[in-house]
Amino acid sequence: MSGKLYHMGFRGRVARSTLADANETHDWRIYADFAQVLIGIARPLYAHDPIGVDLDQSLYALDSTTIDLCLSLFPWARFRKHKAAIKMHTLLDLHGSIPTFIRITDGTVHDVNILDEIFPEAGAFYVMDRGYIDFERLYVFTLCSAFFVVRTKENVLLQRRYSHPVDKSTGVRSDHTVILAAIDSAKAYPDALRRVSYHDAETDKRLKFLTNNFVLPALTIAQIYRSRWQVELFFENSTWCTPLDAMEFQESTALNWPWAGSLIDSVRPGIARRPLCAKSRVRPRRAASPAAVFAESAAVQLSA
């Protein structure tokens, strides 16, 4: 190691504090750009790995986690009257559990606002919880030829247009083509939607999902939503930032540096575990253009 350091220009032992001071002065965008390069390398290595869902397209899970902080130490992160917090919003590629988008905000920022910063990938599926229901923003996914699966709310007014046969032995209770009944919602999302009702035998709960995909079986839609829990596991296993780690940062913008560094640490082990020359042994995904996939879904909707 000493020989390598010498050829890099180091003539003596480098103190840890020196490296820390250097990291503080470096622009965090350098690490963010490097993280995007690593993501571009890692994603093809896991693109064909099974994810428990019979799906040929990319699948992303969007969610956020709240990191509690002490208000007296972090006055800029006020969340409630006597509490401070920040949020980490993450878009996770479920093929390999690779984060492709991370944004750090104040704890007061609502999850749905993050949809404005995401550029939907044509033909891909995005699974989200009901906190992301905003039909004007969800309509952007439809305009971009992307698909979403989101859990609906009780106060969302829907009018049923068509009913489709289902196999209730799989847990699916209903499969309907619906339109939004509220005037403002219908203006924000004028197209039809698909509502799938599913009974989870493990929790004995009945879940209802909304999607703009009319091709996949209703059971597959429910399985796509179940795969969303991989992002929860990502948060549990992440060591990105704890209250102790954040104590040295005295403003929200300073959190960009550890975010970029942790993004690199999250992706780099995945590359190390999967050599670049390795080939996946599972069956490759069928070649289908995003436009063709979305056109098929639209054709099924019109023929219903």
PEMO-V242548 format. One record per run of one state. SS is the DSSP state (alpha for helix, beta for strand, coil for the rest). FROM is the first residue (numbers start at 0). LEN is the number of residues. Records with the same first field share a line. If there is no record, write none. Layout:
SS->FROM-LEN / FROM-LEN
This chain:
coil->0-1 / 7-8 / 25-2 / 46-12 / 69-5 / 80-2 / 93-4 / 106-4 / 117-7 / 128-1 / 132-2 / 143-3 / 151-6 / 163-4 / 170-1 / 180-2 / 188-4 / 200-4 / 211-6 / 226-2 / 237-7 / 248-3 / 273-16 / 303-1
alpha->1-6 / 15-10 / 27-19 / 74-3 / 110-7 / 129-3 / 134-9 / 167-3 / 182-6 / 217-9 / 228-9 / 244-4 / 251-22 / 289-14
beta->58-11 / 77-3 / 82-11 / 97-9 / 124-4 / 146-5 / 157-6 / 171-9 / 192-8 / 204-7
